[in-house]
Amino acid sequence: MFNRDNWIEIWSTIKSNKLRSVLTAFGVFWGIFILIIMLGASKGFEDGLNENFEGIATNSAFMWSQSSSIPYKGYNAGRRWTINNYDIKSIKTLVPDLDLIAPRLQGSFNDSGENVVYGEMKGSYSVFGDYPEYFQIIPIDITSGRSLNQRDIDEERKVCVIGEDIVEEIFRGTDPIDEYIEVDNVYFKIVGVAHPKTQMNIGSNPKSTVYIPFTTLQKTYGYGNEVHFFCFTAKKDVMVEEVEEDIKAFLLKQHDLSPEDTKAIGGFNMQKEFIKLNGVYKGVSFLSWIVGLGTLLAGIIGVGNIMLIVIKERTKEIGIKRALGAQSKMIRNQILFESAILTVFAGFFGLFFSVAFLELVSMISDEATKDAFIHFVPEANLRMGLAALVILILGGIFAGLFPASRATSIKPIDALRDE
């Protein structure tokens, strides 16, 4: 089967019908090209999604107070109310499926003027008051020093953790640990440097944020018992939505808000968003396989059709071979071999150019989307390439089955009479 004469015969067939051979090969080339490109894009979306949610407690949600929208118990619509320390303590006690809860306070924004000073260096950054539990829900890497701890909360220590951009801009990259910075006219000792573990920003970019113990910020800024918003997680195997509903019911009752008021409490359910995005990924992945395989199948069917035409053109040749003693098995294997070679040859180039194209797009999109919500870097991995190669080989053989059967069914006497 794999002798020199077979290769010469295949090459002669291709040369005698160059345009037809090129168009047939292009159908297979385009099919495998589209399949690999779509699978690579799908894989890039999956990796970007996983990177974006890396380390984040996806069974979490965020909640904050908003103006009421329904008059209730003598109060007019539009009433402002605030969450407080008592609410947080009560939620911990009254909501059994709650795992973690972390209240937050916003000190000042990064666009509110130069609020951070170190010597002659000044900058404008976001300031938040946090509990250690917050970093279990939205994690950060501590590249130097330590994170905030419970003693910082209990003793209302004037310490802070700063983002790495602040180190670069204020300290010019030198080690800031144990140095003091002035934040909104109050001095804080730097105990740690933070680097974000995820592209997702909740309230501010961790790289340009000053983290202060919640109790310290609450007292320093004169917020009393006020809580601006809080995040929480549900226990294992409990849907966040269930915990969310329990917390909302408590807050509405506690602050004399209508049980029907859906606008008095704002929120963001991380679990819901993750499920939605995961569903989008699965849909994109499924669509990629359907479209890619459909395009590839069209190319393979084209190969089968062309092989039928080739059989028709070579009827007399086949008849001569049969008359000289060639067995049906030999004729069938020859046709299958020609079909597989044409398919695999075109598919190899499709695979090569699709991988090269993905590499080019990856280099461009890696830089373009590094700060985007989803860091999109398409890639073609070995598993996809091998799967495509197997599909090609099977497709090539399948494409030649009917033409091969047609060839072996030709009687020598009928073939010799063919004009």
C-alpha positions as CSV (number, residue, x, y, z in Angstrom):
1,M,0.0,0.0,0.0
2,F,2.7,2.5,0.9
3,N,4.9,1.8,-2.1
4,R,6.3,4.3,-4.6
5,D,3.8,3.4,-7.3
6,N,0.9,4.4,-5.1
7,W,2.4,7.8,-4.3
8,I,3.1,8.4,-8.0
9,E,-0.5,7.5,-8.9
10,I,-1.9,9.8,-6.2
11,W,0.3,12.7,-7.4
12,S,-0.7,12.1,-11.0
13,T,-4.4,12.3,-10.1
14,I,-3.9,15.6,-8.2
15,K,-1.8,17.1,-11.0
16,S,-4.3,16.2,-13.7
17,N,-7.1,18.1,-11.9
18,K,-5.2,20.9,-10.1
19,L,-8.2,23.3,-9.6
20,R,-10.5,20.6,-8.4
21,S,-7.8,19.2,-6.0
22,V,-7.0,22.7,-4.6
23,L,-10.7,23.5,-4.0
24,T,-11.3,20.1,-2.4
25,A,-8.3,20.5,-0.2
26,F,-9.3,24.0,0.7
27,G,-12.6,22.8,2.0
28,V,-10.8,20.5,4.5
29,F,-8.2,23.2,5.3
30,W,-10.9,25.7,6.1
31,G,-12.9,23.2,8.2
32,I,-10.0,22.4,10.4
33,F,-8.9,26.0,10.5
34,I,-12.3,27.2,11.8
35,L,-12.5,24.3,14.3
36,I,-9.2,25.0,15.9
37,I,-9.7,28.8,15.9
38,M,-13.1,28.5,17.6
39,L,-11.9,25.9,20.1
40,G,-8.9,28.1,20.8
41,A,-11.1,31.1,21.4
42,S,-13.4,29.1,23.6
43,K,-10.3,27.9,25.7
44,G,-9.1,31.5,26.0
45,F,-12.5,32.6,27.3
46,E,-12.5,29.7,29.8
47,D,-9.0,30.5,31.0
48,G,-9.9,34.2,31.3
49,L,-13.0,33.4,33.3
50,N,-11.1,31.1,35.7
51,E,-8.3,33.7,36.1
52,N,-10.8,36.5,36.8
53,F,-12.5,34.4,39.6
54,E,-9.3,32.8,40.8
55,G,-9.3,32.7,44.6
56,I,-12.6,34.6,44.9
57,A,-15.3,33.0,47.0
58,T,-17.8,32.5,44.2
59,N,-20.4,31.6,46.8
60,S,-20.5,35.2,47.9
61,A,-22.6,38.4,47.6
62,F,-22.5,42.1,48.4
63,M,-25.2,44.2,50.0
64,W,-25.7,47.9,50.7
65,S,-28.5,50.3,51.7
66,Q,-30.4,52.5,49.2
67,S,-33.4,54.9,49.5
68,S,-36.7,53.3,50.1
69,S,-39.2,53.2,47.3
70,I,-42.5,52.4,49.1
71,P,-44.1,54.4,52.0
72,Y,-44.3,52.2,55.1
73,K,-45.2,52.7,58.8
74,G,-45.6,56.5,58.4
75,Y,-42.3,56.9,56.5
76,N,-42.4,58.4,53.0
77,A,-40.8,56.8,50.0
78,G,-37.2,58.0,49.4
79,R,-36.1,57.7,53.0
80,R,-32.4,57.2,53.5
81,W,-31.3,54.6,56.0
82,T,-27.9,53.0,56.8
83,I,-26.6,49.6,57.9
84,N,-24.8,49.6,61.2
85,N,-22.6,47.5,63.5
86,Y,-25.6,46.1,65.3
87,D,-27.0,44.8,62.0
88,I,-23.8,42.9,61.2
89,K,-23.7,41.3,64.7
90,S,-27.3,40.3,64.5
91,I,-26.9,38.8,61.0
92,K,-24.1,36.6,62.3
93,T,-26.4,35.3,65.0
94,L,-29.7,35.1,63.2
95,V,-28.8,33.7,59.8
96,P,-27.7,30.0,60.3
97,D,-26.5,29.4,56.7
98,L,-24.1,32.4,56.8
99,D,-20.4,31.5,56.7
100,L,-18.4,34.7,56.5
101,I,-19.5,38.4,56.7
102,A,-17.2,41.4,56.3
103,P,-18.5,45.0,56.6
104,R,-16.6,47.7,54.7
105,L,-16.3,51.4,54.9
106,Q,-15.1,53.9,52.2
107,G,-12.8,56.5,53.6
108,S,-12.0,58.6,50.5
109,F,-11.9,58.1,46.8
110,N,-8.9,58.1,44.5
111,D,-10.4,61.1,42.7
112,S,-11.0,63.2,45.8
113,G,-7.6,64.9,45.8
114,E,-4.1,64.1,47.1
115,N,-5.1,62.2,50.2
116,V,-1.9,60.2,50.8
117,V,1.3,62.0,51.8
118,Y,4.8,60.7,52.5
119,G,7.4,63.3,53.0
120,E,7.3,65.4,49.8
121,M,5.5,62.8,47.8
122,K,1.7,62.9,47.4
123,G,-1.0,60.9,45.6
124,S,-4.7,60.3,45.3
125,Y,-5.8,56.8,46.3
126,S,-8.9,54.9,47.5
127,V,-9.1,54.3,51.2
128,F,-11.2,51.4,52.7
129,G,-11.8,50.1,56.2
130,D,-11.9,46.3,56.3
131,Y,-12.1,43.2,58.5
132,P,-9.6,40.3,57.9
133,E,-12.6,38.2,56.7
134,Y,-12.8,40.4,53.6
135,F,-9.6,39.1,52.3
136,Q,-10.9,35.5,52.6
137,I,-13.7,36.5,50.2
138,I,-11.8,38.8,47.8
139,P,-8.2,37.6,48.3
140,I,-5.0,39.7,47.8
141,D,-1.4,38.6,47.8
142,I,0.8,40.2,50.5
143,T,4.1,40.6,48.7
144,S,5.8,42.2,51.7
145,G,4.9,42.5,55.4
146,R,1.5,41.2,56.6
147,S,-2.2,41.6,56.1
148,L,-4.7,43.2,58.6
149,N,-5.6,40.9,61.5
150,Q,-8.1,40.7,64.3
151,R,-5.9,42.5,66.8
152,D,-5.8,45.5,64.5
153,I,-9.6,45.5,64.6
154,D,-9.9,45.0,68.4
155,E,-7.3,47.6,69.3
156,E,-8.2,50.1,66.6
157,R,-4.6,50.2,65.5
158,K,-3.5,52.9,63.1
159,V,-1.9,50.6,60.6
160,C,-2.5,50.0,56.9
161,V,-1.8,47.8,54.0
162,I,-1.1,49.6,50.7
163,G,-1.3,48.5,47.1
164,E,1.8,48.0,45.0
165,D,1.1,51.0,42.8
166,I,1.4,53.3,45.9
167,V,4.8,51.7,46.6
168,E,6.0,52.6,43.1
169,E,4.5,56.1,43.0
170,I,5.1,57.3,46.6
171,F,8.0,55.2,47.7
172,R,9.7,54.9,44.3
173,G,9.8,51.1,44.7
174,T,11.7,51.1,48.1
175,D,10.5,48.9,51.0
176,P,7.7,50.9,52.8
177,I,7.2,48.4,55.7
178,D,7.2,50.2,59.1
179,E,7.1,53.6,57.4
180,Y,4.4,56.1,58.3
181,I,2.1,57.8,55.7
182,E,-0.4,60.5,56.2
183,V,-3.9,59.5,55.0
184,D,-6.5,62.3,55.1
185,N,-4.4,64.1,57.8
186,V,-4.0,61.0,60.0
187,Y,-0.8,59.0,60.3
188,F,-0.8,55.3,59.7
189,K,2.0,52.7,59.9
190,I,2.4,50.5,56.8
191,V,2.4,46.8,57.8
192,G,2.0,45.2,54.3
193,V,2.0,45.6,50.5
194,A,-0.9,44.1,48.5
195,H,-1.0,42.7,45.0
196,P,-4.4,41.7,43.5
197,K,-5.0,38.0,42.8
198,T,-7.8,38.7,40.4
199,Q,-8.8,41.2,37.7
200,M,-12.1,41.8,39.5
201,N,-12.2,45.1,41.4
202,I,-14.7,45.6,44.2
203,G,-15.0,49.3,44.8
204,S,-11.4,50.1,43.8
205,N,-8.3,48.7,42.3
206,P,-6.3,46.9,45.0
207,K,-3.1,48.2,43.5
208,S,-4.0,51.8,44.4
209,T,-5.9,51.2,47.6
210,V,-5.1,51.8,51.3
211,Y,-6.6,49.2,53.5
212,I,-7.2,50.3,57.1
213,P,-8.7,48.3,60.0
214,F,-12.5,48.8,59.9
215,T,-12.8,50.0,63.5
216,T,-10.0,52.4,63.1
217,L,-11.4,54.0,60.0
218,Q,-14.9,54.1,61.5
219,K,-13.6,56.1,64.5
220,T,-11.1,58.2,62.6
221,Y,-13.6,59.4,60.0
222,G,-16.4,59.9,62.5
223,Y,-18.7,57.3,61.0
224,G,-20.1,56.2,64.4
225,N,-21.7,52.8,63.9
226,E,-22.3,53.2,60.1
227,V,-21.5,50.4,57.6
228,H,-21.3,51.4,54.0
229,F,-21.7,47.9,52.6
230,F,-20.8,44.3,53.4
231,C,-20.0,41.1,51.7
232,F,-20.8,37.6,52.9
233,T,-20.5,33.9,51.9
234,A,-22.9,31.0,52.3
235,K,-22.0,27.7,53.9
236,K,-21.0,24.8,51.7
237,D,-23.8,23.4,49.6
238,V,-26.1,26.4,50.4
239,M,-27.1,28.7,47.6
240,V,-26.1,32.3,48.2
241,E,-29.6,33.5,47.2
242,E,-31.1,31.7,50.2
243,V,-28.8,33.5,52.6
244,E,-29.3,36.8,50.7
245,E,-33.1,36.5,51.1
246,D,-32.8,35.9,54.9
247,I,-30.5,38.9,55.3
248,K,-32.8,41.2,53.3
249,A,-35.8,40.1,55.3
250,F,-34.0,40.9,58.6
251,L,-32.8,44.3,57.4
252,L,-36.2,45.3,56.0
253,K,-37.8,44.5,59.3
254,Q,-35.1,46.0,61.4
255,H,-35.2,49.3,59.7
256,D,-39.0,49.6,59.3
257,L,-38.9,49.1,55.5
258,S,-41.7,47.5,53.5
259,P,-41.2,43.8,52.9
260,E,-42.3,44.5,49.3
261,D,-39.6,47.2,48.8
262,T,-37.2,45.6,46.3
263,K,-35.1,48.8,45.8
264,A,-34.3,49.7,49.5
265,I,-31.4,47.2,49.5
266,G,-28.8,47.1,46.7
267,G,-26.8,44.0,46.1
268,F,-24.6,41.9,43.8
269,N,-24.7,38.1,43.9
270,M,-21.3,36.8,42.8
271,Q,-22.6,33.3,42.6
272,K,-25.3,34.2,40.1
273,E,-22.9,36.1,37.9
274,F,-20.4,33.2,38.0
275,I,-23.1,30.8,37.0
276,K,-24.2,33.1,34.2
277,L,-20.7,33.5,32.9
278,N,-20.0,29.8,33.2
279,G,-23.2,29.1,31.2
280,V,-22.0,31.5,28.5
281,Y,-18.7,29.7,28.4
282,K,-20.4,26.3,28.0
283,G,-22.7,27.7,25.3
284,V,-19.7,29.2,23.4
285,S,-17.8,25.9,23.8
286,F,-20.8,23.9,22.5
287,L,-21.3,26.3,19.6
288,S,-17.6,26.1,18.7
289,W,-17.7,22.4,18.4
290,I,-21.0,22.4,16.4
291,V,-19.9,25.1,13.9
292,G,-16.3,23.8,13.7
293,L,-17.3,20.2,13.2
294,G,-20.1,21.2,10.8
295,T,-17.5,23.2,8.7
296,L,-15.1,20.3,8.8
297,L,-17.8,17.8,7.9
298,A,-18.7,19.9,4.8
299,G,-15.0,19.7,3.7
300,I,-14.9,15.9,4.3
301,I,-18.2,15.4,2.3
302,G,-16.5,17.5,-0.5
303,V,-13.7,15.0,-0.5
304,G,-16.2,12.1,-0.8
305,N,-17.9,13.8,-3.7
306,I,-14.7,14.4,-5.5
307,M,-13.6,10.8,-5.0
308,L,-16.8,9.7,-6.6
309,I,-16.0,11.8,-9.6
310,V,-12.5,10.4,-9.6
311,I,-13.9,6.8,-9.6
312,K,-16.2,7.7,-12.5
313,E,-13.2,9.1,-14.5
314,R,-11.0,6.1,-13.7
315,T,-13.6,3.4,-14.4
316,K,-11.7,1.9,-17.3
317,E,-8.5,2.0,-15.3
318,I,-10.1,0.1,-12.5
319,G,-11.5,-2.4,-15.0
320,I,-8.1,-3.1,-16.4
321,K,-6.7,-3.6,-12.9
322,R,-9.5,-6.1,-12.0
323,A,-9.0,-7.9,-15.3
324,L,-5.3,-8.3,-14.5
325,G,-6.1,-9.9,-11.2
326,A,-6.3,-7.0,-8.8
327,Q,-8.5,-8.1,-5.8
328,S,-11.4,-6.0,-4.6
329,K,-9.6,-5.4,-1.3
330,M,-6.6,-3.8,-3.2
331,I,-8.9,-1.5,-5.1
332,R,-10.8,-0.5,-2.0
333,N,-7.6,0.2,0.0
334,Q,-6.2,2.3,-2.8
335,I,-9.3,4.6,-2.9
336,L,-9.4,4.8,0.9
337,F,-5.7,5.7,1.0
338,E,-6.1,8.4,-1.6
339,S,-9.0,9.9,0.3
340,A,-7.2,9.8,3.6
341,I,-4.0,11.3,2.1
342,L,-5.9,14.3,0.5
343,T,-7.8,14.9,3.8
344,V,-4.9,14.7,6.1
345,F,-2.6,16.7,3.8
346,A,-5.0,19.6,3.7
347,G,-5.9,19.2,7.4
348,F,-2.2,19.4,8.4
349,F,-1.9,22.8,6.7
350,G,-5.1,23.9,8.3
351,L,-3.9,22.8,11.7
352,F,-0.5,24.5,11.2
353,F,-2.0,27.9,10.0
354,S,-4.7,27.9,12.7
355,V,-2.1,27.4,15.5
356,A,0.1,30.1,14.0
357,F,-2.9,32.5,13.8
358,L,-3.9,31.8,17.4
359,E,-0.3,32.5,18.5
360,L,-0.4,35.8,16.8
361,V,-3.8,36.7,18.2
362,S,-2.6,35.6,21.7
363,M,0.3,38.0,21.6
364,I,-1.9,40.9,20.6
365,S,-4.8,40.2,23.0
366,D,-2.6,39.3,26.0
367,E,-1.4,43.0,26.1
368,A,-4.7,44.5,25.0
369,T,-6.9,42.7,27.6
370,K,-4.5,42.4,30.6
371,D,-6.6,45.0,32.6
372,A,-10.0,44.0,31.2
373,F,-12.7,42.3,33.1
374,I,-11.8,39.0,31.3
375,H,-8.2,38.5,30.3
376,F,-8.7,36.9,26.9
377,V,-5.8,34.9,25.5
378,P,-6.9,32.3,22.9
379,E,-4.8,29.2,22.8
380,A,-4.5,25.9,20.9
381,N,-3.4,23.0,23.2
382,L,-2.1,19.6,22.4
383,R,-5.4,17.9,23.3
384,M,-7.3,20.0,20.8
385,G,-4.7,19.3,18.0
386,L,-4.7,15.6,18.6
387,A,-8.5,15.5,18.7
388,A,-8.6,17.4,15.4
389,L,-6.0,15.0,13.9
390,V,-8.0,12.0,14.9
391,I,-11.2,13.5,13.5
392,L,-9.3,14.2,10.2
393,I,-8.0,10.7,9.8
394,L,-11.4,9.2,10.6
395,G,-13.1,11.7,8.3
396,G,-10.7,10.9,5.5
397,I,-11.4,7.2,5.8
398,F,-15.1,7.8,6.1
399,A,-15.1,10.1,3.0
400,G,-13.6,7.3,0.9
401,L,-15.8,4.5,2.1
402,F,-18.7,5.0,-0.4
403,P,-16.4,5.8,-3.4
404,A,-14.3,2.7,-2.5
405,S,-17.5,0.6,-2.3
406,R,-18.5,2.0,-5.7
407,A,-15.1,1.2,-7.2
408,T,-15.1,-2.5,-6.0
409,S,-18.7,-3.0,-7.3
410,I,-17.6,-2.3,-10.9
411,K,-17.4,-5.5,-13.0
412,P,-14.3,-5.7,-15.1
413,I,-16.2,-6.3,-18.4
414,D,-18.5,-3.3,-17.7
415,A,-15.5,-1.1,-16.9
416,L,-13.7,-2.0,-20.1
417,R,-16.7,-1.1,-22.1
418,D,-17.0,2.3,-20.4
419,E,-16.5,5.4,-22.6
